[in-house]
Amino acid sequence: MSVLPPFGFEPEKLPRESRTHYIGLSDSEIHSMLNELGLNQLEDLYSHIPQNTRFSSFQGVGKHKNHQEIAKDVYELACKNQPLLSFAGDGIQAYKVPSVIGPICGIRELTTAYTPYQPERSQGTLMTLWIYQSLISMLTGFEAVNASMWDRSTCAYEAIQTALRLKKGSTQAIVFESIYPGDLEVLKTLSEETRTEIVIVPVDKHTGQTCLTTLKQVVSENASLASCILFPQTNHFGVLEQVDLITDLAHEHSLQAIAIIDPMLLGTGGLKAPAQFGKCGADMIVGEGQHLAIGPNFGGPGLGIFGIRFHENNKNAIRSTAGRYVGHAKDLNGVDCKVMVLSTREQHIRKEKATSNICSNQSFVASIAGAGILGRGENGLFEILTRASTKARFLASKLASIPQVKLAFPDSPFFHEFCLSLPQPVEILIKKGLSEGILPGVDISSRGHYGQNLLLVSVTDIQNDADLEKLIHLFTSVYGETQDSIVHLPPTPNEFLRQNPVGLPNLSESEIIEYYQHLGTLNVSPDKGLYPLGSCTMKYNPYINDWAASLSGFTDTHPQAPESSVQGNLELLYRIQNLFSKITGLPAVTTQPVAGAQGELVGIKMFQAYHRDHSKTVRDIILLPRSAHGTNFATATVAGYEAGVKTDKFSGIQLIEADSSGQMDIDHLKSLLTQFCGRIAGIMVTNPNTCGISETRFKEVADLIHAEGGLVYMDGANMNAIAGWLNLGAMGVDAVHQNLHKTWSIPHGGGGPGDCVVAVSEKLIDYLPGIQVIHSEGGFKTVRAPKSIGSFHRHFGNFAHKIRCYTYLLALGEEGIRKMSATAVLSSRYLLNKLKDAYPSLPEGSNEPRMHEFILTLPESAFLALEKAGVSHAQAIGRVGKLFLDFGLHAPTVAWPETYGLMIEPTESFTQSELDKFSEVVLAIRNLLHEHPEVLLTVPHFTPIRRVDDVTANKNLVLSEHLRALPYRMQNLIDPSELIQMPVREICSKILEAHKQAVATVRSH
């Protein structure tokens, strides 16, 4: 093994990085805080939870490691992957990573910040997403581009769902067989047991294109029930489809034309923009954008691109779409700013009536994708596309001049990928190539079942002229020399190509980096201080995790490379499977899901598959506590348990009420089990629940569900309270997801990418999605479960985040996992103890011990004082959240799950002095509300902008601009780093003075 690459940071100069297990409290502080609570040891924090559901001995994770030991372990894994000169593209493209990306990935206020629900303190993230939306809009011609979804495959499914909503009574989507097979598999998996039917249009085996005659026949047969046609611009053979004719055909039959595009190919010198397809342009676009920003990374994290038309003649379709958009807005002073818009469709508000169950998005990948487009600029992108196309045609001509090698589709146009027909099984060439350090392409012989040996070759800016010669030499060494005869290459007709320049700005590297660094100063990060967002677990994100994930041995690996060349990746996934089996107490794990909400869907889809095999009755009811996380409701609906659906009898979601303690009401549960006997598919329970209360009768609930033939899903979003202490297997859990971006240290990135694993009981092992990694004498290899429900990602999930998680687990070890979760609970109880006399807690009347988080509300006297000052009861909690921003903090979670609540989660990352300072802030806020309630009329006071007028932004949607230069710069009135160091009393004085000035300004106008 060679010398370790440099860290790029000095752990000893980063206090949080150098603390054991990244825990903020010293042992003496832990002892002092326990004493204050009347406890003797950390284990006492769990004394109210039944002993038979706790680990008697938590083992199997191993001893924790220091930085050098972690680095050595992870680097050795990276070195087990074989570095290759790659011509693989297909499901995930690979381009050179622009030089601006590395420095921007180091801006911690962008990588570690939360979803921009508080726009006044999130303008940095919002502006990066605005840039991304605007640039994708320029490339595609689409007026509305979503701020991103998980990946291309799930994005395609969301587009189909949008089309179904837009055409009442429709149930079908017409889908080209020629889309990437991994995407098609995801569509089939997600549509199982729903109202959505996928109708496949076969590809023509002679042309590699979809035959328009066949398409017309399929459309004619299904026009009444069909909602859309989903088609690729460049298909899975590298062939260009006839997008103009396809789009017009869709519109002739009142169907939505949904185009799968590659944004990289739409620059000047590339392919036609989808807004120009046919007479009117496509209606929606989906695509993969990972390669705009980062390397293949074994398939993830990806970037799902979604866009929809939004203009004078089509203003309402956008309101049927899922996910997040950033819109232009103004603050109360009329200053231009940005804000998330259209969020009233989403799961955190509408629960079972939500458009989708997508909660996190790929925010940070979208941010750096925007930066990646800027880094290339108009000139750079033109050069990339021109060279890629020219080199692809040169290479195709050379290779096809070898007598035994032929173009598979010699009359069909291509751009930068082409398909060859070989005389022998493709694996022979690939095996020879690996011996020379070359991956010659992707074996796609199984596509279409044509009985041919097909190799898909991709050319981008990664390969230089010498690399092309190496590939030619590989072919000639296997198949013989090239001939001098000219090989006919199909021309690319003008109607397939972009005719006008995009007009992207050409900026210097330093200009872009400096601008994004400035945007970072507009956010706040857990690096700087306590980040009290309840339910979000905003803990410290170790630098070494990012170092590990950025090792080229990982980042350069393609997910479709032969398994022999990616043994390090497979071993890491194998270790992750085993570690989370130990952590949960469950026998098997899938690593494919890319977010907690997707993990929920994985679990419920496995429940459905299990019942198809084992239940003699129709299991059409899913049970949910009324206090469940919003994604649980949305997930159950997306899975097919539609709320309130009635045929001859009710089916769908049934709610379980809470008892006076804030836990599930067992008597109500029993009555539901009696009422719906034989129909219960399962139950979804968050534990600890969203009020921070443990469901201490969980095992009893599980036994009742199992006795009725149902299954038990535990939402593991709050594992940060119980990891290493509670044995989920002993509790009766059948499936549980783990949010790697919460409990297991993955940074939130301004809203994503998140990540997830799902652990299951013995009952569900045969139904696991995606791949399992097993170890045999020949090394590590992948297998599929015998009754697998399919796939939820085009490849292996967000692999780079699995590296971060693994690195974190090495730093914790068995002892650290238990100490991490117990310290998180201790910090929460300690804060609540300090604040309980000044603020009532919710749910009202519950005396149950709180775990990692708790909910405060205002005393009735405070609500009355605020109403007298002009702040209504409904506005009060939201405005109090804004007041936290004036102290250099992010707000707690406001108005959820309790409408009049502030949910606070301190995590284990912060010192006792930081906890004490935070409690001082919260008590100071109580005093301000008592003595000067009028300050809430003008909050916040020190952020770059005043309070955002989001109502107008939602009514008058503006979702992009034509960027000719970098957007304007905002400035903090007071830097949040300054505020967090300032004495609380001094900040209070500044707030009062700022309020007076704000009022005076309003009066002067």
BAMARBA-418658 format. One record per residue (C-alpha): x, y negated, z negated. Coordinates in pm, whole numbers, plus 50000, padded with zeros to 5 digits. Layout:
N
XYZ
...
% end
This chain:
1005
500005000050000
501314965350088
501524935949849
498174922349731
496944892049926
497064860549711
493994852649503
493784816449612
492944806849253
494624808748913
492484828248663
494244813248362
493214778248473
489554788148500
488174793148146
485124812948250
487184835048486
489664845048216
487134854547947
486714891947887
483594904348068
482964867548162
481094863347832
481104828147690
480814836647320
483744847347107
483294875946860
483244851146572
480554830546746
478504861946807
478784870746436
477814835346332
474784834646562
473624868946448
473804856946088
471704826546176
469044850246309
469264873146007
470844901546204
473974921946140
475004935546479
474104932946848
472234965746832
469694949546596
468454928746890
466874960947023
465484974646697
461864968246805
462254990947109
461535028147050
464685048246992
463615075947231
463875052147529
467355039547442
470665054747545
471985076747267
475355073647437
476085051147735
478855067047941
480085072848294
480945037448402
484475038148263
486685013448079
486844977448193
489804964648396
491704931848409
492164910248719
495264927748845
493804962448793
490564952248967
492454937349260
494574968649299
491524991449289
489534971849546
492454964949776
493275002149787
489725008649906
490024981750175
493284997550294
491535031050344
489665015550638
491445017850972
492144984151140
490954985651499
490994965551817
487254966451861
484984964252164
481924972751957
479004948551957
475494962452000
473634959451666
476014933551524
478204911151735
481724901051636
483404867851713
486344848851570
485404832351242
485764794451278
488504779351061
486004757250876
484244787150722
486854797150462
487124762950294
483344758050298
482844792250137
484984778849852
482594750349767
481144764549448
478314739349415
476974753149743
477694790149687
476454792849328
473484768649325
469904780949318
467064778149569
466374740949621
463074739649433
464324707649265
465074686949577
466404656649389
469314677949261
469594700649567
470144676649854
473484693349929
471904727150004
468904711250175
471154691550408
473204722250505
469964740050594
468704709650785
471904710350991
471424747651056
467784743151159
468644713851386
471504731651562
469504763651623
466694741451749
469114725151996
470334759052118
466894774652155
464714744752239
462354754551956
460974726151745
460604746951426
463344770051300
462974787550967
465664782350703
466404819650751
465204854550662
467044886350575
468164899750912
466994903951271
464994935651207
462884923150916
462584889851099
461024907851395
458464923751167
457564889951018
457094876151370
454734904851450
452754897651133
452514861251236
451124871551574
448564894151407
447384865151192
447114842551494
444834866551685
441874876551474
441014913351490
444334923851643
446224953551500
448894961051760
452304948351864
453704958152203
457414964152154
460124971252411
461965003952359
465054985052475
465434965152152
468244976351920
467205010851784
467985000851424
465504972251456
462864995351600
463325019651312
462744991551061
459544981151241
458225016551223
459175019950855
457504987350753
454324993850951
453695028250796
450355029050606
449484993550708
447084979950968
449984973351206
450434996651505
453654995551708
453055003452078
456305011952258
457045002552621
459665026852763
462785014552938
463435024853299
466245050453302
467465039453645
467705001753593
468224999453217
465484972853221
461864975253122
459754981653430
457214953753475
454694977553632
454854999553325
454624969053098
451524956453282
449894990353239
450614991152863
449344955552823
446194963253021
445444993952810
445954975652479
445044939352551
442024937952319
443884949552009
447384937052092
448714904851944
452134900952102
454954914052317
458314917052139
461164918552390
464944912752399
466754888152621
469784911452623
468704947052563
470364976652397
472154985852723
473574950652754
471204944853046
469334911853081
465564916053075
463254896153306
462274871353038
460384846953264
458034873153404
457564889653064
456684856552896
454184847153166
452594881553149
452104877852773
450434844152818
448174856953096
446734881352841
446654856352549
449484874252371
452324858552177
455654861452358
458274869652091
461824868852224
464794885252051
467734862652125
471414859152035
472004822351947
475684825052033
474814832252396
472594801552432
475354775352439
476314755952749
477604781153002
475414808452855
471894822152886
468624803652929
467054789152614
463854807352512
461874774852516
462394776352895
461194812252948
458464813653211
456054785153265
455564775352899
458424791252706
458344819152449
456094814252145
458424828051878
462064837751855
463894861751628
467584869151625
470684877851429
472994849451329
475564866751108
478274863751374
477844825951387
479554824751050
481304856650940
482804889151064
480934922351099
481354930250726
480104965650787
476734950350875
475974923950616
475014900350475
473104892050788
471124861750894
467604865451026
466774837151266
463124828651317
461564800651517
458114790751638
456824763951872
455634732351698
454494703851921
451454683552018
449714713352176
450634738251903
450674723451554
448954750551353
450714783251443
453594774651210
451254776650910
450834813950971
454564820550944
456534833550648
459664820950478
461094786550411
461514755350615
463374723650526
461544692250626
462364655450650
460974634850362
461254602050180
461614595149812
459494570349615
461774542149727
461414551750093
464924566650116
465334594650371
465904629050220
465084665750268
462664689550093
461344725150132
457964724550305
455104748750374
455874768350057
452204770749959
452034802050181
454604820349977
454554847449713
455654825449423
452384806349460
449864828849635
450804863349501
448654889349682
447454863249932
450994854150034
452114855150395
455014878350307
456844893250011
460134877150113
461424858049811
465114851249866
466424842050210
469944840750356
470474804450264
474244803550230
474854823950546
472544799450723
474544770550575
477854783750703
476274794051035
475454757351085
479024748550993
480244775751232
478324760251522
479744726051434
483224741151409
482974754351763
481154724151900
479904719252255
483334724452412
484344754052200
481114773052254
481274766652628
484804780552638
483844811452434
480884819852659
482734813152984
485664835052883
483504862852737
481414865253053
484424863253286
486414888953089
483424912453065
483014911953442
486754917053495
486804946253252
483654962053394
485104960053747
488414975253641
486935003853437
484305012153697
487055015253959
488245046753781
486745074753993
485015093153709
483735061853534
480655043653659
478495014253564
475395030753418
473125004353573
475034990953873
472234968154000
471144952353670
472624919253548
474594916453225
476424888653044
479074900052796
478114936452728
477934964252982
477165001252980
479415027753131
478565063353227
481445087053141
482185121853270
482635137252925
481045132552580
481885097352461
483305110352134
486335123452328
487255088352440
486505073552097
488655099351921
491535092052159
490995054752106
491125057651727
494505074751755
495715043151930
493925018651700
491185010451954
487415012751920
486425012552289
482745005352227
479635022052089
478415056552187
474785051252294
474275084252474
471195092252266
469275061752391
466565070352633
467545107452624
468865105652978
471435132952941
474235108353022
477405100052831
476925062752773
479395038152623
478405002052546
481374978152573
481224943152423
483574914352506
483754882352297
486474857752199
488144883651976
489904901652260
492684885152458
494064895352798
496554919452642
493714936252453
491814941652775
494884958352924
495094981252620
491514992552675
492144998053048
495235018652961
493165039652719
490635047352992
493285055753251
495065078553007
491835098652968
490205096053311
492985087553558
494165056153733
492025027853866
491435025754242
491914995554466
488404997554604
486144968554509
483414977154262
480114959954319
479004940554013
475444927853994
475264889854009
473604870953726
470804850953890
470544814253798
467104819253647
468764839353369
471224811453282
471124778253100
471014749653349
471554719653117
474154712752847
473134716652482
474824684652368
476384697752046
478754673251874
482504679451896
483964673151550
487334678651386
487854706351131
488794681550858
485724660250926
483384690150888
485054704050575
485144670250401
481464664550480
480394698150332
482574692050027
480674659649974
477364678250008
478524701049728
478744671749488
474984666349527
474214700649371
474964715549031
476694748748963
476774773448669
480544767248675
479974733348513
477434742048246
474344760648135
471854765948418
468594773248234
466394786848515
464194813548363
463804846348554
466764837448777
469764847948562
472094819948666
475254834648522
478864828148612
479944842148951
483574853848929
486084841049184
487704875249213
484464889749351
484714866149650
488404874049691
487594911149709
484744906549956
486954885650185
489644912450232
490064918250606
490014955750551
486334951150469
485284920850672
486534933851009
484794967650992
481904973551228
478884992951094
478795014751408
482455024551385
483185061851341
483005072950980
486625084550984
487715048451033
485655033650744
486415057650460
487085028850219
483635014150278
481925047550236
483835055049917
482805021549773
479125028549850
479525063249697
480905047749379
478075022249368
475525050549394
477125068549101
477565037548886
473925027348914
472805062748848
474665060348516
473385025048443
469745034148501
469705070048380
468175080748711
469645107348945
469815089949285
470345055249435
469875038249771
472145008949850
470344997150167
467864970550038
469034934550076
466854917349813
464794924949504
461494920749686
462674944749956
463694968949680
460144967649549
458854976149896
461285005249918
459885019149594
456235015749692
456855030450039
458465060549868
455375063549646
453205065049958
455395091850117
455365112349796
451575111149778
451235121150143
452995153350049
451645159649700
448235143549649
444935159649742
443075126849698
443505092749864
445795071949643
444645036949739
445005018049408
448135001549270
448114987748914
449814955148817
449954936048489
448424901548537
451774886248428
453794904748694
456324886848912
454714871649223
456664894349453
455024924949296
451604913749418
452924904149761
454914936549794
451914958249713
449914939349975
452644942150240
452864979550168
449164983350252
447414979249916
445484948750024
443864930249736
440084929349736
439644951850040
436264968950037
434954996750253
432465018250064
434405011249745
437164988549619
440754996249713
444024977649667
445454959749364
443934962649018
445114939448739
445914949748383
445224923248123
447674914347844
447034919847476
447604894247201
451324902947185
451914894547553
452354931047652
450104952347870
446724959947712
446824997947681
443085000847625
442414981947948
444905004148130
443125035248004
439775022148124
441235015948472
442685050948484
439255064948403
437485042348653
439865050648940
440685086548851
442395104349142
443055071849327
446005056849139
449175055849351
451225040049076
451965010548856
454494982248892
455804968548562
458434941948499
460344950548181
461134928947990
458154910648134
458094875648279
457454860947933
460704876047803
458824902247601
459714939247604
456974963447701
457644984947394
454935010147487
456415015747833
456935053147777
453315056847668
452185038347983
454395060348202
453005092148046
449445080348110
450215072248475
451995105348532
449135124648373
446825108448629
449145118448916
450575083848975
454145071048981
455915043848783
457785014548938
459844992248712
460754957748842
464374954948730
464664917248779
465264913448406
467864940848362
470244914648225
468434919647893
468584957547871
471424971348086
473394997447894
470774999347619
467595013247774
467525046747956
465045042548239
464925079648303
463845085847944
461245058147981
459545076448269
460595053348553
460285068148904
461815038649091
463545006648986
465324979249175
468384960949049
468834924849162
472564923049229
472274884849256
470834883248904
472194909048663
475224919148866
476864885448938
476194879549311
476004841749368
472574827849459
473944806849746
471164781149736
468574808449788
470484838349918
471654861850040
470474882749751
471114919749722
469644950749566
469934987749493
467045010949408
467385040549173
464805068649172
463705098948973
464035134749092
460565132749252
461645106949509
465165118149609
463945134549931
462335101750045
465235077550006
465665052850293
468795045850495
471875066550431
473345084250131
477095088050104
478365121949992
481875134549924
483135166250087
486505181950158
486805161450476
486245128750293
483165106950265
480305110050508
476735097850546
473575118550533
469875110750544
467345123150292
465335152350436
462025132850423
463485097850445
460915070150477
463175053550736
465245021850717
464774986650580
467874971550738
469424974851083
472554989950921
473774995750564
472474964550388
474494935450253
477764954250224
479914924150129
477714919249823
478194955549723
481924947649705
481224917949477
479004939349257
481554967449238
484284942849143
482074929048865
481324963748732
485044970848711
485444939648497
482624950548263
483024987648211
480725005947968
481444983047675
481094951447881
477714960948029
476224965647683
477874934447547
476784913947851
473104921747810
473104919447431
474874885747440
472314872947691
469544882747450
471434867647156
471914834547337
468214833347419
467044841147065
469554816246924
468214788147143
464584796747073
465324796246700
466704760946734
463774748346942
460744766346797
459844738746549
459794711846819
458094731747097
455334758147086
456214790247268
454104809947515
452214832747537
450344816047255
450004836646939
452604862947029
455124870746758
457014896246964
460814891446973
461914874347292
464664889947499
466854871947755
464394843447823
461514825147660
458774800647753
458224767347580
455354743547624
454704708247500
452844701047177
449314688847241
450354654847102
452934651747380
450384659847651
448054633147506
450844607147487
451804614247848
448224610747969
448014576747799
451254567047977
449794577048314
451154612548355
448324637448388
448164670948213
448764688448547
451834667048626
453464668548283
455534700548301
456874692948650
457934658148539
459634671648227
461614694548459
462794663548648
463984648448320
466464677148275
468154665548597
469054632648427
471214651948181
473294667648460
471404700448431
469164720048660
465584722448534
464194753448365
461614772548567
458554750248556
454884760348556
455574797548608
454494822948495
452614799948255
451104769048419
452144746748130
455384764148053
459134758048076
460924791548109
464504790947983
467184817548038
470654808547906
472504840848013
475674853447848
478114830848034
478144800547807
479844791247481
478124783747154
478984746947192
477294746947534
474214763447386
474174737847107
474564709047352
471674722847556
469424725247251
470394689447167
469244679147517
465924697447483
465284681647143
466224647347283
463694652547560
461054659647294
461944626847124
461764607747453
458344622047523
457204611847174
458684576747171
458834567447542
456464589847739
456404563848017
459884574848134
458224604348312
456664579648553
460054572748711
462044605048667
464604614748780
466904584748746
470494595148828
470124619149121
471054608949480
467394601749549
464284593449349
461364617349322
460494632049662
457144625849828
456624662049925
452924657649998
453624634550293
456494656950407
454094686450427
451404666650606
453744651050862
456164679150939
459544670051086
461774700851095
464844691551298
466714664051477
469074662651773
472444660551599
474964639551785
477044634651470
476964645151107
473884632450920
474014603150678
475644607450336
473794604250009
475544594149688
474974604149327
474004574849107
475914593048835
477844624748914
476274654948734
479744665248610
479934631548432
476464635048286
477084669548144
480124656147954
478364624747830
476944622847475
473234630247474
472384598047292
474204577547557
472264595047836
468974587447659
469914550547649
470784551248019
467454568148099
465524540747921
467484513648099
467084530648436
463344533548375
463064496248306
464964488648625
462764512148828
459604495848695
461014461148762
461874471349119
458334483549180
456874451349039
459154429949254
457794447149564
% end
